[in-house]
Amino acid sequence: MRVFSAKRAALLAFALLALLALGAAQGGAELEVAEIDDAELDALLSDAEALGLDTNDDVGADAPDGLSGAVEPVPETAEDPDEPEPAGAVEPVPEPEPEPEPEPEPATKQKKETPPRVAAAPAPSPPPKSKGPPPHLRVKPGQEPGACTYCMAAAHKLQVTLTRAHFEHHEDENGVEAARLAKEPLPEDVFLRHMREACDDEGYWSEHYGSYDFDTGGRILAGPGLQWSAPNDARAKHTGASHARDLGAACRKMETEAERAGLYRVFWEGREAYTGRKWYFQDAFCNAAGHACHPATLQGRDEL
């Protein structure tokens, strides 16, 4: 019979206990402990070795009698801290700590979005102040219906008509200016078409000219080319009188006296030859010495 060491005996006892526990679990039946032969013992020992237990197989029957059944103490050996770990050892990986849940951000007041600033449009310029009516309505010499105002109206009409005839023939201002500097007369048919009936348009005189009485006394003639335009003043009352016949007569007289050569001469000389005013026909035919609007002619008249 094989001689068992203390460690082998312990393993045998462990195997018996395991069998007893198994039998008890299968129904609580009583187990009869039989003698285990060597083959069964080797099988149990092999199972124990598979479990990683040291079976101490080098101890046999030839061991000295004094050591039979003795338990040999295993000296404890301190682990060498400097001993390198065996190759291939896997260090346990620590489980990752769960990330802390982000704390909810405190509710912040939403900033009100301010609309972008729009550049303010420049303020419109104030309307020009109306001069309004003069503080005193006063008629000056030569402003009343008469020889001076008729002459001024006629000179204005002839200058406008002759200038329009030149623009029709030369088409633009450069052509008109070149003809004026070259003292080039208009073709006969063009001159007659414009100038023949310039003074006979009674409808023109009636529509554009009228007389007004001032509540301060006196009467004026208002219209194109005159010192007074139609006054918008409650102190001025339209007389309703027509001056078309007198105006037409003064225009024909001027055209006859100046003749065609005289009209051309003044047109070619232009405003530079006189006072520089826009209506230079008035300077030539009305304001010159001996004419109706010259100060000497007007001198001695009572104001109306």
Summary of the structure (lengths in Angstrom):
residues: 304
radius of gyration: 69.7
end to end distance: 175.3
largest distance: 182.3
contacts: 632
relative contact order: 0.10
helix: 41%
strand: 4%
